Amino acid sequence: MAPQIAGPSPPYLPRDRVPISAIVPHHPVPSARPLLKWAGGKRQLLPELRRFYPAEFDRYVEPFTGSGAVFFDLYASGRLDGRRVRLADVNPDLVGCYRTVRDQPDAVIAALARLEAAHRDRGAACYYDVRDRKFNPARATHAPGDPASADRADPRPAPA
């Protein structure tokens, strides 16, 4: 059963920020783990965090999903079987990413295969092109040394 998006968007909450809600089906995937690395991610802390998981609960609400490390840990262990789950995050790109993976997995796999092939062909140039032009177009417009990009070091050697 695919997770269903929670009801209509409240007027104060844009559609891309509406939490994703579902009742988790009974088929845990032991290898389920976060598909993203995220600043503040809890994946490395899971062994310590597990001792704080409640023994019993009816639903799981994650207001700051990020990489979803705790959610994926609970899911992989089967502890979410049949429980209502709500995942939310203030970052609309993150919510959109999870929705796309959920709703269009074949398209995501095809896009990743194209990206992998391009990286194999062009290496680091592909990485920086994708980073600068597709994910952060404002970055591509700043000249080296521009204070607007001073917080992001670029490890590429300067052009000769």
C-alpha positions, 0 to 999 in steps of 0.5 A: 500500500502506497502512503497517502498524502494527508487530506487537503492542504490547509490554507496556511500550508502549501501543498508541497509541505503537507505531510505524507501519511500512511498506514504502514503495510506488514512487510518490513524491508530489513535493508531499508535505510535513508536514501539521503545524507542529511545535516543533523542526520541520526543514522550513526546515532541509531544504536544509542537512540534505539534504547529510547524507542517506546516499547508500545505506540499506536502511531509514529509522527516525524515532524523533522524527517530529514533523512528519515533515519529513525523512521527507516530504522523502525520500518526495517525492524517491523516496528511500524507494521500496521501503525499510522505514520506521518512524515513531515518536513519544512523543506519542500524540496525534501518532501517533493523528493520523497513523494517522487520516490514514492509515486514515480520510482521507475522515473527516479531509477531512470534519472539516476541511471542517466546521471550515473552514466554522465558521471562515468563519462565526465567525472568531476565536471559532471558533478559540478555541473549538476550541483551548480546549474541544476541544484543551485543555479544562483551559485553558477552566476557568482564570480569567484571571490563574490561574497555571496558564495563565500560560504561555499568553498569550491575545491576545483582548481582555478582556471589557468 
